[in-house]
Amino acid sequence: MNYFPDEVIEHIFDFIASHKDRNSISLVSKSWHKIERCSRKRVFIGNCYAINPERLIERFPSLRSLTLKGKPHFADFNLVPHEWGGFVHPWIVALAKARVGLEELRLKRMVVSDESLELLSRSFSSFKSLVLVSCEGFTTDGLASVAANCRHLRELDLQENEIDDHRGQWLNCFPESSTALTSLNFSCLKGETNLAALERLVARSPNLESLKVNRAVPLDALTRLMSCAPQLVDLGVGSYENEPDQESFMKLMAAIKKCTELRSLSGFSEVAPLCLTAFYPICQNLTSLNLSYAAEIQGNHLIRFIQFCKRLQRLWILDSIGDKGLEVVASTCKELQELRVFPSDLHDEEDNDTAVTEIGLVAISAGCPKLHSILYFCKQMTNAALITVAKNCPNFIRFRLCILEPNKPDHTTSQSLDEGFGAIVQACKGLRRLSVSGLLTDKVFLYIGMYAEQLEMLSIAFAGDTDKGMLYVLNGCKKMRKLEIRDSPFGNAALLADVDKYRTMRSLWMSSCEVTLGGCKRLARNAPWLNVEIINENENNDVMERNEEDEREKVDRLYLYRTVVGARKDAPPCVTIL
Amino acid sequence: MENVGVCDEFVNLKATELRLGLPGTEDGGEEERQKVSCCKSNKRAFPETEKDIESTGKTETASPPKAQIVGWPPVRSYRKNNIQTKKNESEGQGMYVKVSMDGAPYLRKIDLTVYKQYPELMKSLENMFKFSVGEYCEREGYKGSEFVPTYEDKDGDWMLVGDVPWEMFVSSCKRLRIMKGSEAKGLGCGV
């Protein structure tokens, strides 16, 4: 290969897209490293504090597409203080200054400001795609700048962000000349939507494939939108509490029938049962269905709908579907690959007979041979069920089980669920992500360390007995990248046993465990290439001012991650970097 | 036989006993709390309740196992916020009733329990639908506006809002309708 001119090698590298593969290529030789880095267009950074924008740009001058992740995963559950960090602004400033030809920016759990969006919109003339997932800090004013200034915008995808809706006219800010949109998702906006502007925009976007509107788009508007965009592949609808009258219903159904390319359906934050039936004509084409926000639909309506969805590959649903409903899914959706069952009753306020149990899980595993990813919230589980699931589905890549009550044992034997999860890791040789729950001892971690050879991400809550548990995992799982633990009795011995292990991991989170300040300090001393962050939201915030005896004090929240740029400078007072 | 009768009486006595304190808090509660603390040594059974006992700031009594643990269940805040509002409505937490106004394209829903009296309710409705309701008087109903607030009560009858005491209204109101124009005349204005 070294006898080929660089351009040829570069051309060959163009066919290699995966980040892992490109990273491997860059390690082969100096010349390959150079060719690879100069031609690299897409970069994925799993932790925005592992590197800084200046070094990134220096290494990859041809950067076109950047993906950044900020806050740790447990920030989703309010375990990370609001002001922790993850600001995108310095990145945009640096990219703009270096005149990088940025075309795509994908952010997850980052803080984005209107100022950042404005700068973004003015700095990159070829900018095409903005995807923001679980971000916060901006308003519809920021969206207005993006709409107005990004002349070549193709994709604006806002997923589950906290956006301050100024009820402005951001949709109006797309110039009349803007006709390149392929994807528009503003489902998370809470305010009113300028329907006329939206309809005009959709009408002049012939390449629009994905449209996800917010709650405020009523039925008649949706009908008009679908009528002028029958090419839609992915549709997110609004909120339809009231039954439509006969005429509206017929119009809606007629519009839906024309959308023969429709493969993915979501939204439905509220939907009257009759409304749902208008979608029956296209159910047979659906490969992806997300009804997980439709809290008011009763199980029987859901079941009737799903019975038409024979080609479904991805299903996100609420547990109000019940075990019976899952049995219907199992017998209908033979192509199912990914299932997520979310809890509808978040405060355990009623003794819910319709919630799902181990019965539903077993049914799905038996009926859906292609299933490889599952997220399942349930009230109870048994070892026998998990063992059966493992036998039925050895192809799991992602297995996340959340039993709503912490520490709950097998409800038929009162034993721990060690054996059940053990069966899962033993059978599913390709398992990359696992979340465990229920009553668990150190033994389950012994199994995980022994069998879960491909495991990259593990989430532990209220589990284990001693440091041994965590040690089994750290010693056994060679491919571990992200480990997050809460409310489990793991302490300094486990934390400090193998400091070099953290070189091969992206991050470790431990909250309400047994690690002490002294232990964390020692770790930070022995591993200068780690940022060891202590998060403390108490009144006496300044950990460093305390004297040495406090070394025995338990650390509330610990977040450590490898980095090549040392301690970050934007940490708030409640975060101490050791 | 006599004994059984006495026992029953004793059992019933407890149930009808008048006590000060929140429902559900009695001697049994104490035992339960002790049970929880015992778990501390073996397992981190209910960390949230543990924290309540240990920490200085929180003085809220450790409620039994179903206490809300921070960040549990692990559901994204965005999702929790979107589902929660619906659940509150459907569980009758608050008394949500539909409100329709003649000529308006959508119905609305309001929680009657957030209001303390009629004027507050009226003001809220006026804001919501951008209209003005006129002066109420017992004899002649609402004067000075073409809008008349009415409600359907438990018997299915349409009544004028304001006629019965507030508490009675809240408990008997099934839904609200703001009538407009001539139809309103029959119920409302004395004209």
Boltz contact constraints between the chains, C-beta under 6 A:
constraints:
  - contact:
      token1: [A, 76]
      token2: [B, 76]
      max_distance: 6.0
  - contact:
      token1: [A, 77]
      token2: [B, 71]
      max_distance: 6.0
  - contact:
      token1: [A, 77]
      token2: [B, 74]
      max_distance: 6.0
  - contact:
      token1: [A, 78]
      token2: [B, 71]
      max_distance: 6.0
  - contact:
      token1: [A, 78]
      token2: [B, 77]
      max_distance: 6.0
  - contact:
      token1: [A, 79]
      token2: [B, 71]
      max_distance: 6.0
  - contact:
      token1: [A, 160]
      token2: [B, 78]
      max_distance: 6.0
  - contact:
      token1: [A, 242]
      token2: [B, 107]
      max_distance: 6.0
  - contact:
      token1: [A, 293]
      token2: [B, 82]
      max_distance: 6.0
  - contact:
      token1: [A, 295]
      token2: [B, 83]
      max_distance: 6.0
  - contact:
      token1: [A, 295]
      token2: [B, 86]
      max_distance: 6.0
  - contact:
      token1: [A, 296]
      token2: [B, 86]
      max_distance: 6.0
  - contact:
      token1: [A, 348]
      token2: [B, 66]
      max_distance: 6.0
  - contact:
      token1: [A, 402]
      token2: [B, 73]
      max_distance: 6.0
  - contact:
      token1: [A, 404]
      token2: [B, 73]
      max_distance: 6.0
  - contact:
      token1: [A, 407]
      token2: [B, 45]
      max_distance: 6.0
  - contact:
      token1: [A, 487]
      token2: [B, 44]
      max_distance: 6.0
  - contact:
      token1: [A, 487]
      token2: [B, 47]
      max_distance: 6.0
  - contact:
      token1: [A, 512]
      token2: [B, 47]
      max_distance: 6.0
